[in-house]
């Protein structure tokens, strides 16, 4: 019985997931003739083709899809095996590449990633940016997952709900007496906006419309940190996630004017169909959701 060449199977696995030999070459740092030759040898060993060659393009066929399902299980089992080995007895290094949308609260990002830094066998790389740019990196397999406050509506990706977030209206010291006349006090008041292509800002605009509020927009920025700094300097009011208040109202420079109950969004972990199957990604998401579930249980039983 001929033994399976796992290197050849892995090259097939990468080509199938990347969609082309060229993309697989860039990921594997190998030449195109090398990968083409290895694929041909694998097909000869199996006795059937895994791809249909059409107009110089590869299209995975029915047999190839069957092999891909089995290959995914094999390599996921390998990840699980290495993950279960004690950290002090293995040199196996998992790599996590996380994209973070600029408008996400730092407190949420810290909460999601805090456990990663204590693991000796995980190397984590974080990139901040706009959702559209991060999705491109996710599509090119430069990222394993993207953390967002916006649902990305495309069947190519998986959106995993990490929990809801409520919004509140905040201002600087000059707004301290304004809460008596809330939300009408926001009319003509200086407001620092998120960019218009941000879904959260679209929800905020709807909130303004429902409450007949016409703020004085002094600028747009998608960094929550910059928005908070402007509010604390008493330059404007802003509408921010409630979770931010846990740390930012303690210094006395941030005043809560009222709730924006009409605005409710969620945090999302967005993965590609390949990324969602990686053990490191699944463990990270499941551990966070378990932590949140246990926290809710503790709060309810207190």
C-alpha positions as CSV (number, residue, x, y, z in Angstrom):
1,X,0.0,0.0,0.0
2,X,1.4,3.4,-1.0
3,X,1.8,5.9,1.8
4,X,0.2,9.3,1.5
5,X,2.6,12.2,1.0
6,X,1.4,14.8,3.5
7,X,3.5,17.6,2.0
8,X,1.7,17.1,-1.3
9,X,-1.7,17.0,0.5
10,X,-0.9,20.2,2.3
11,X,0.1,22.0,-1.0
12,X,-3.3,20.8,-2.4
13,X,-5.0,22.1,0.7
14,X,-3.5,25.6,0.4
15,X,-4.1,25.8,-3.4
16,X,-7.8,24.8,-2.9
17,X,-8.3,27.4,-0.2
18,X,-6.4,30.1,-2.0
19,X,-8.1,29.5,-5.3
20,X,-5.0,29.6,-7.4
21,X,-1.4,28.3,-7.6
22,X,-0.1,31.8,-7.8
23,X,-1.7,32.8,-4.4
24,X,-0.5,29.5,-2.9
25,X,3.1,30.2,-4.1
26,X,3.0,33.6,-2.3
27,X,1.8,31.9,0.9
28,X,4.1,28.9,0.8
29,X,7.1,30.8,-0.6
30,X,7.5,28.2,-3.3
31,X,7.8,28.5,-7.1
32,X,4.9,27.7,-9.4
33,X,6.6,24.7,-11.1
34,X,7.3,23.2,-7.7
35,X,3.6,23.3,-6.6
36,X,2.3,22.3,-10.0
37,X,4.6,19.3,-10.0
38,X,3.6,18.3,-6.4
39,X,-0.1,18.5,-7.4
40,X,0.4,16.4,-10.4
41,X,2.2,13.7,-8.4
42,X,-0.6,13.7,-5.8
43,X,-3.2,13.3,-8.5
44,X,-1.2,10.4,-10.0
45,X,-1.0,8.7,-6.6
46,X,-4.8,9.1,-6.1
47,X,-5.5,8.0,-9.7
48,X,-7.8,10.9,-10.5
49,X,-7.7,14.6,-11.0
50,X,-8.5,17.0,-8.2
51,X,-8.9,20.1,-10.3
52,X,-10.4,20.8,-13.7
53,X,-8.1,22.9,-15.9
54,X,-10.2,25.5,-17.7
55,X,-8.6,28.4,-19.7
56,X,-5.4,28.3,-17.6
57,X,-7.5,28.3,-14.4
58,X,-8.0,25.6,-11.8
59,X,-11.5,24.7,-10.6
60,X,-11.7,22.2,-7.9
61,X,-13.9,19.2,-9.0
62,X,-16.2,16.9,-7.1
63,X,-13.3,14.5,-6.2
64,X,-11.2,17.4,-5.1
65,X,-13.9,18.7,-2.8
66,X,-14.1,15.3,-1.2
67,X,-10.4,15.2,-0.6
68,X,-10.4,18.8,0.7
69,X,-12.9,17.9,3.4
70,X,-10.7,15.1,4.6
71,X,-7.6,17.2,4.3
72,X,-9.2,19.9,6.5
73,X,-9.9,17.3,9.2
74,X,-6.3,16.0,9.0
75,X,-4.7,19.4,9.4
76,X,-7.2,20.6,12.1
77,X,-6.4,17.4,14.1
78,X,-2.7,18.2,13.8
79,X,-3.4,21.7,15.2
80,X,-5.4,20.2,18.1
81,X,-2.7,17.7,18.8
82,X,0.0,20.4,19.1
83,X,-2.3,22.6,21.1
84,X,-2.8,19.9,23.7
85,X,0.9,19.4,24.3
86,X,2.2,21.2,27.4
87,X,3.7,24.6,26.3
88,X,7.0,23.8,28.0
89,X,7.5,20.7,26.0
90,X,6.8,22.0,22.5
91,X,8.3,24.5,20.1
92,X,5.1,24.7,18.1
93,X,4.1,28.3,17.6
94,X,0.6,29.2,16.7
95,X,0.1,32.5,14.9
96,X,-2.9,34.7,15.3
97,X,-3.5,37.7,13.1
98,X,-6.4,40.0,14.2
99,X,-7.8,43.0,12.4
100,X,-9.6,45.6,14.6
101,X,-12.0,48.2,13.2
102,X,-10.9,51.7,14.4
103,X,-14.2,52.5,16.0
104,X,-14.1,49.6,18.5
105,X,-13.7,50.5,22.2
106,X,-10.3,49.8,23.6
107,X,-11.9,48.1,26.6
108,X,-13.6,45.5,24.4
109,X,-10.4,44.8,22.5
110,X,-8.5,44.4,25.7
111,X,-11.1,42.1,27.1
112,X,-11.1,40.0,23.9
113,X,-7.3,39.7,23.6
114,X,-6.2,39.7,27.3
115,X,-5.7,35.9,27.6
116,X,-3.6,35.7,24.4
117,X,-0.5,37.4,25.8
118,X,-0.1,34.8,28.6
119,X,0.3,31.9,26.2
120,X,3.9,31.1,25.3
121,X,2.9,29.1,22.2
122,X,0.9,31.9,20.6
123,X,2.3,34.8,18.6
124,X,-0.4,37.5,18.1
125,X,-0.3,40.3,15.5
126,X,-2.9,43.1,15.6
127,X,-3.8,45.5,12.8
128,X,-6.1,48.5,13.1
129,X,-7.9,49.9,10.1
130,X,-11.2,50.5,8.3
131,X,-13.5,47.5,7.8
132,X,-13.2,47.5,4.0
133,X,-9.4,47.3,4.2
134,X,-9.4,44.6,6.9
135,X,-11.8,42.5,4.9
136,X,-9.4,42.7,1.9
137,X,-6.6,41.4,4.2
138,X,-9.0,38.7,5.5
139,X,-9.8,37.7,1.9
140,X,-6.1,37.5,1.1
141,X,-5.5,35.3,4.2
142,X,-3.3,38.0,5.8
143,X,-5.7,38.0,8.8
144,X,-7.4,35.2,10.6
145,X,-10.3,37.2,11.9
146,X,-11.6,40.8,12.1
147,X,-13.3,42.4,15.1
148,X,-16.0,44.8,14.1
149,X,-19.0,46.7,15.4
150,X,-20.7,46.2,12.0
151,X,-22.1,43.1,10.5
152,X,-20.5,42.3,7.1
153,X,-23.2,41.1,4.8
154,X,-21.4,38.7,2.4
155,X,-21.8,34.9,2.2
156,X,-18.0,34.5,1.8
157,X,-17.6,35.4,5.5
158,X,-18.9,34.2,8.8
159,X,-20.2,36.8,11.3
160,X,-20.1,35.6,14.9
161,X,-22.0,37.7,17.4
162,X,-19.9,38.4,20.5
163,X,-22.6,40.4,22.3
164,X,-24.7,43.6,22.2
165,X,-23.5,47.1,23.1
166,X,-25.7,50.0,24.2
167,X,-24.9,53.6,23.5
168,X,-24.9,56.7,25.7
169,X,-24.6,60.4,25.0
170,X,-21.6,62.1,26.8
171,X,-20.2,65.6,26.9
172,X,-17.5,67.6,28.8
173,X,-17.9,69.8,31.9
174,X,-19.9,72.5,30.2
175,X,-22.6,69.9,29.6
176,X,-23.1,69.1,33.3
177,X,-26.4,70.9,33.6
178,X,-27.7,70.0,30.1
179,X,-29.1,66.6,31.1
180,X,-32.2,68.4,32.5
181,X,-33.2,69.2,29.0
182,X,-32.0,66.0,27.3
183,X,-32.0,65.2,24.4
184,X,-33.1,68.7,23.1
185,X,-30.0,70.2,24.6
186,X,-28.1,68.5,21.8
187,X,-29.7,70.7,19.1
188,X,-27.0,73.0,17.6
189,X,-24.4,71.7,20.1
190,X,-21.0,70.8,18.7
191,X,-20.8,67.1,17.7
192,X,-17.9,65.0,16.5
193,X,-19.2,62.4,14.1
194,X,-18.0,59.1,12.8
195,X,-17.6,58.9,9.0
196,X,-20.8,58.7,7.0
197,X,-19.9,55.2,5.6
198,X,-19.9,53.8,9.2
199,X,-23.1,51.9,9.9
200,X,-23.1,53.1,13.5
201,X,-23.1,56.7,12.4
202,X,-26.1,55.9,10.2
203,X,-27.9,54.6,13.3
204,X,-26.9,57.8,15.2
205,X,-28.2,59.9,12.3
206,X,-31.5,58.1,12.6
207,X,-31.5,58.8,16.4
208,X,-31.1,62.5,15.6
209,X,-33.9,62.4,13.1
210,X,-36.3,60.7,15.4
211,X,-35.6,63.2,18.2
212,X,-35.6,66.2,15.9
213,X,-32.0,67.0,16.8
214,X,-29.8,69.0,14.4
215,X,-26.2,69.0,15.9
216,X,-23.4,71.2,14.8
217,X,-21.0,68.7,13.2
218,X,-17.4,70.0,13.8
219,X,-15.7,67.0,12.1
220,X,-15.5,63.3,11.4
221,X,-13.2,60.7,12.8
222,X,-13.4,56.9,13.2
223,X,-11.1,56.7,16.2
224,X,-13.1,56.4,19.5
225,X,-10.0,57.4,21.4
226,X,-9.7,60.7,19.5
227,X,-13.5,61.4,19.9
228,X,-13.2,60.8,23.7
229,X,-10.2,63.2,23.9
230,X,-12.2,65.9,22.2
231,X,-15.1,65.4,24.5
232,X,-12.9,65.5,27.6
233,X,-11.4,68.8,26.4
234,X,-15.0,70.1,26.4
235,X,-15.0,70.7,22.6
236,X,-18.1,68.7,21.8
237,X,-20.6,65.9,22.7
238,X,-20.4,62.4,21.4
239,X,-22.4,59.1,21.3
240,X,-20.3,56.2,22.5
241,X,-20.7,52.6,23.6
242,X,-21.7,52.3,27.2
243,X,-18.8,49.9,28.0
244,X,-16.4,52.8,27.6
245,X,-17.8,54.5,30.7
246,X,-16.4,51.9,33.1
247,X,-13.0,53.7,33.0
248,X,-13.6,57.1,31.4
249,X,-16.0,58.7,33.8
250,X,-13.7,58.4,36.8
251,X,-11.5,61.4,35.9
252,X,-14.5,63.8,36.1
253,X,-14.1,65.2,32.6
254,X,-16.8,63.1,31.0
255,X,-20.5,63.8,31.8
256,X,-23.2,61.3,30.9
257,X,-26.2,63.3,29.4
258,X,-28.5,60.3,28.8
259,X,-29.1,57.0,27.1
260,X,-29.4,56.6,23.4
261,X,-31.8,53.6,23.7
262,X,-32.7,53.6,20.0
263,X,-29.1,52.7,19.1
264,X,-28.1,49.0,19.8
265,X,-25.4,47.3,17.9
266,X,-23.3,44.2,18.4
267,X,-19.6,43.2,18.4
268,X,-18.8,40.8,15.6
269,X,-15.9,38.4,14.9
270,X,-15.7,38.1,11.1
271,X,-13.8,35.1,9.6
272,X,-13.4,33.6,6.2
273,X,-14.7,30.1,5.5
274,X,-11.1,28.9,6.0
275,X,-10.2,31.0,9.0
276,X,-13.3,29.9,11.0
277,X,-11.9,26.3,10.9
278,X,-8.5,27.2,12.4
279,X,-8.2,25.9,15.9
280,X,-6.6,29.0,17.3
281,X,-9.4,31.2,16.0
282,X,-12.2,28.9,17.3
283,X,-10.5,28.6,20.7
284,X,-10.2,32.4,21.0
285,X,-13.8,33.1,20.1
286,X,-15.2,30.3,22.2
287,X,-13.1,31.3,25.3
288,X,-14.3,34.9,25.0
289,X,-18.0,33.8,24.7
290,X,-17.6,31.4,27.6
291,X,-16.0,34.2,29.7
292,X,-18.9,36.5,29.0
293,X,-21.4,33.8,29.7
294,X,-19.8,33.0,33.1
295,X,-19.7,36.8,33.9
296,X,-23.4,37.1,33.2
297,X,-24.1,34.1,35.5
298,X,-22.1,35.7,38.3
299,X,-23.9,39.0,38.0
300,X,-27.3,37.4,38.0
301,X,-26.5,35.3,41.0
302,X,-24.9,38.1,43.0
